């Protein structure tokens, strides 16, 4: 553990282990926001550690792969999976009703969170 390669690899392994542990269904379902923010923090730590462990190439290839995957998912979700527009109604200063048709495969249970994008009201 004398050089940056070993320290970077060890910290990369620790970050990945922490990310996996916080992604367990029990944690995700009980405290979703903690899971989400820790996931983002550990992903950033993994990128930094991968840079120290392997140099520039591996983190860059991982970033390109992740970016392409994210782009394809966003385009697929917006254009193919959920292309409907929603009806939005302001009920009070702090309550907004959003009505949209439920697409096939969109399953949910009471109490679950759904992140939606509302560009304008």
N, C-alpha and C positions, 0 to 999 in steps of 0.2 A: 504493500500500500504506500509505496514511496513516491510514485509518479502520478501524473494526471490521468493516464489511461486507466490504471487500476481504480483510482478514486472515482473517476467518471463512470466506469462500468459498475462499480458497487452502488453508487448513488442512483444510477439508472435502474438497477435491479430493485433497490429499496423503493423508488418512486413507482415502479410498475406494480410491486407487491401492494403498496398502499392504495394505488388506484383500483386494483382488483378487489381488495378487501372492502373499500368504500362503495364499490359497484354491486355488491351482493344484494339480492332482492330485499332482504330484511332492512338494510340501511336505506336503500333507494325508496322503499315504500313508506318508511317511518319518517325520514327527514330528507325529503327530496332536495331542498335547497342546499343543505350541507353537502350532499352527494354531488350536486351540480358544481358548486364553487370549488370543492376539493378536486373534482375531476379536472377542471380547468387549470388549477394550480399545479397538480401533478403532471398534466400534459406539458405545461411550460417547463417544469423541472426536468422532465424526460428529454425534451428538446435540448436544453442546456447541457445535460449530462451526456447525451449522445454526441454532441459537438466535441466535448472534451475527450470522450472515449474513442471516437472514430475519425474526427476531423469534420470537414465541411460536407463531404459527398453524401453520407448516409442521412443526416438530418434534412438535407435539401431534397433527396429522393423521397423521404417520408413526407415532407411538407407538400411536394408536388402530388404525390399519390393521394394524400388526405384532401388537398384542395380540389382535385379532380373528382373524387368521390362526393365531396360536399356539393360541388356544382351540379353533378349529375342528379343527386338526390333532390336538390332544390328545384331544378327544372322539371324533373319527373313529378314531384309533388304538386307543383304549381300548374303544370300544363296537362298532365294526364290523370293524376289520382284525385285531386280536389280542385277542379276548375270553377266551381260554383261561386257565385257572389252571395254575400250574407246580407240579411236585413238587420239594420242596427237602429235601436230606438233608445233614446235617453229617458230614463224613468225618473231619476232625480239627479242631484249634483254628484252623487257618489255611486250611482248604479246605472249600468248600461246593459240593455238586453240585446243579445246577439242571437239571431235565428238563422240557421243554415241547414240544408238537407244533409242527412246522415248518409255518407257514402258506404258502400259495401266494404267490410273489413275494418270499419272504424268502430271498434268496441271499447267501451268504457264502463266504469263502475262509479257509483256515487262516492264523492269525496276525492276523486282523482283530479289532478291538475292538467290543463291543456294550454299550451302556449300558442297564442294566435297573434297574427300581425294585423293591426288596424291602421292603415295608412292615413285615413282621415275620417272624421265623423261629420 
